[in-house]
Amino acid sequence: MNYNNKRFRPIETSENGETDNETIFFYKQSDSILTASYTGGKIKKGHLLGIVDANGTIDMRYHQVNVQGELMTGICRSTPQIMPNGKIRLHEKWRWTSGDTSEGESILEEI
């Protein structure tokens, strides 16, 4: 699976998450290395770096600055699902590595 030049938007996230449906992720991929930038909603600016396995699952690390001016970091594993319309839905399990170090889940959909 290749995520290059795809855009994603969260449709669900845990209460302790900072992304929402106003946050847009812009993915780039070269070989198995994935990068993304994201912004919108409660996020002023964010980046992620990940590795994509043969099944399209992404193991990533992220950092972002929220609207309060806080630098937040975390780890995430995203599992893809191909929807009937051919678009990708990502099922994410994540954990903050800053702040309260809590865990959460999100679902992102390709737009």
RAPEZI-V317981 format. One record per run of one state. SS is the DSSP state (helix for helix, strand for strand, loop for the rest). FROM is the first residue (numbers start at 1). LEN is the number of residues. Records with the same first field share a line. If there is no record, write none. Layout:
BEGIN
SS: FROM-LEN  FROM-LEN
END
This chain:
BEGIN
loop: 1-6  14-10  31-2  41-2  53-5  67-4  83-5  97-6  111-1
strand: 7-7  24-7  33-8  43-10  58-9  71-12  88-9  103-8
END
